[in-house]
Amino acid sequence: DSDHYQPAADARRFETWEYAWALVLGTGAASRYAQKIGLGRIHARACALAARMRRRLSKLDRVKVLDQGQELGAIVTASFEGHDPASLVYELRRRGINTSSQTRIDAVIDYDEKGVDGSLRISPHYFNTEDDLDALEGALMEIVRA
């Protein structure tokens, strides 16, 4: 009946069009690859790179590393005095370096306590190298000095 519509009663109601087989197969391959490397090794490597980046950033003038806690993850957040985080993301992206940013609205209580309006978010992963950290640090120094 063309005048009557009844959605499926189960999750199929959300499968309204094409099925993304390539994404499903790619996700499976990525999962197997991660299992082969070892999730613990991936976590340890990413966290070690993040710790190195925090140490590097903490030595720079007018940079405030915002991460706190006894056990820190693999996402580094920092504010750069006099620089809008979104502008930093843009300039880094122009140099082939991917980061993201947050504004105060994303973490009002946290950012108010830390006295910042936003942050640059750096997410090193297990496949990044020391050379990648060098490139990021060099690019940031170039950008903030310009």
Residue pairs with C-beta under 8 A, 6 or more apart in sequence:
7 13
34 42
37 126
41 126
42 125
42 126
43 74
45 126
46 74
46 124
46 125
46 126
47 72
47 73
47 74
49 74
49 124
49 125
49 126
49 128
49 133
50 72
50 73
50 74
50 75
50 76
50 122
50 123
50 124
51 72
52 130
52 133
53 76
53 122
53 124
53 133
53 136
53 137
54 65
54 67
54 72
54 76
56 133
56 137
57 63
57 65
57 76
57 78
57 137
57 140
58 65
60 137
60 140
60 141
60 144
62 80
62 81
62 82
62 144
63 78
63 79
63 80
63 81
63 144
64 78
64 79
64 81
64 114
64 116
65 76
65 77
65 78
66 77
66 78
66 79
66 114
66 116
66 119
67 75
67 76
67 77
74 123
74 124
74 125
75 121
75 122
75 123
76 121
76 122
76 123
76 124
77 102
77 119
77 120
77 121
77 122
78 119
78 120
78 122
79 85
79 114
79 116
79 117
79 118
79 119
79 120
80 88
80 120
80 140
80 144
82 144
83 143
83 144
84 118
85 101
85 102
85 103
85 118
85 119
85 120
86 101
86 103
86 118
88 99
88 101
88 120
88 140
88 143
89 99
89 100
89 101
89 120
91 139
91 143
92 98
92 99
92 136
92 139
92 140
92 143
93 99
95 135
95 139
97 135
97 136
97 139
99 120
99 121
99 122
99 123
100 120
100 121
100 123
101 118
101 119
101 120
101 121
102 118
102 119
102 121
103 117
103 118
104 111
104 112
104 116
104 117
104 118
106 118
111 117
111 118
111 119
122 136
124 132
124 133
